[in-house]
Amino acid sequence: MATILLVEDDQDLRFSVATTLRREGHDTLEAGSVREGLKVYQQQHADLIITDLRMPGDDGLVLIKAVREEGFTGGLLVMTSDDSVATAVEAMKLGAD
């Protein structure tokens, strides 16, 4: 199965999603911020990154841009409560799937 990096500032939501992914057989790495997520990404292999967009400090768009610039070719999914089409288009332009 895949190794998935989950970047989400809401601890309860992060726990819930990570638990579900683990039950499905995936290895899950977790981070509560973009900064922490970048650190984990640089230290450990991930096949897929799932990130929230709206987080305190840097947002998920910063993470998307940074990992794509560093050569990450795996899947990159965004989960957000922001229903803005412009934000979705920006995330896709930066490399989100």
C-alpha positions, -999 to +999 in steps of 0.1 A: +000+000+000+009+037-002+027+059+022+006+090+026+016+124+041-015+141+057-011+178+064-040+192+084-041+217+112-073+204+128-061+176+151-094+158+153-099+158+115-063+147+110-067+118+134-099+107+118-085+108+082-053+091+093-071+064+111-093+057+081-062+055+058-044+031+082-075+009+084-072+006+046-036-005+049-017+026+042+013+040+061+004+075+073+027+104+081+011+133+098+018+170+101-002+199+117+012+227+096+028+234+062+062+239+079+060+206+097+047+189+065+077+201+045+100+188+072+084+154+071+084+154+033+121+161+032+129+133+058+106+105+046+092+091+014+056+096+006+036+083-024+007+107-019+003+140-001-031+152+012-032+187+024-057+212+037-056+246+021-065+269+049-041+266+078-026+292+102+007+305+089+015+292+054-014+277+035-016+245+015-007+263-018+028+270-003+032+233+004+020+223-031+044+247-048+073+237-026+071+199-031+065+202-068+095+225-071+115+199-052+106+172-077+077+154-060+059+134-087+034+115-065-002+123-061-011+156-044-047+160-032-063+190-015-091+189+010-107+222+020-139+239+031-131+267+007-155+263-022-138+290-044-133+279-080-103+304-082-086+286-053-092+252-069-078+264-102-047+279-084-041+247-066-042+227-099-019+252-116+006+247-088+005+209-093-024+195-072-043+166-087 
